[in-house]
Amino acid sequence: MTNYLPLIIAMMIVTYLPRLLPWVVLSERPLHPLLRRFLLYIPYTALGALIVRGAMEAPSEMAIATLAGILVSATCSWFKGGLVSSVSASILAVFLILSYH
C-alpha cells in the first residue's frame, strides 16, 4: 500500500506558500487607496461569477428557486453581508424552496 501522506503535505505547502508570502510581506505596508478600493469589489465579482453562471444553467423547472436564490444573494450582498453569508443565504433559500415546493 502506498503512503500518500507526504504527497498531501507537499501539496498543502505548495498551495499555501503563494498565499502566505504576499500577506506576510505586504501586511505592514499601506495600500494605495485605488488598490484598496479595487480589492473591495472582489467579493461582489466572485458572487456574480458563482451565482449568475449557476442561474443561467439551471433547469426550467427550478425557475422560482433560481430567482429566489438570486434575489436573496443580491439583497444580502447589498446590505454588506459578505461573500460567504450571501452564498450561504442563497443556498439556504433555494434549499427551502425546493424542499417545500
Rosetta blueprint (number, residue, H / E / L):
1 M L
2 T L
3 N L
4 Y L
5 L H
6 P H
7 L H
8 I H
9 I H
10 A H
11 M H
12 M H
13 I H
14 V H
15 T H
16 Y H
17 L H
18 P H
19 R H
20 L H
21 L H
22 P H
23 W H
24 V H
25 V H
26 L H
27 S L
28 E L
29 R L
30 P L
31 L L
32 H L
33 P H
34 L H
35 L H
36 R H
37 R H
38 F H
39 L H
40 L H
41 Y L
42 I H
43 P H
44 Y H
45 T H
46 A H
47 L H
48 G H
49 A H
50 L H
51 I H
52 V H
53 R H
54 G H
55 A H
56 M H
57 E L
58 A L
59 P L
60 S H
61 E H
62 M H
63 A H
64 I H
65 A H
66 T H
67 L H
68 A H
69 G H
70 I H
71 L H
72 V H
73 S H
74 A H
75 T H
76 C H
77 S H
78 W H
79 F L
80 K L
81 G L
82 G L
83 L H
84 V H
85 S H
86 S H
87 V H
88 S H
89 A H
90 S H
91 I H
92 L H
93 A H
94 V H
95 F H
96 L H
97 I H
98 L H
99 S H
100 Y H
101 H L
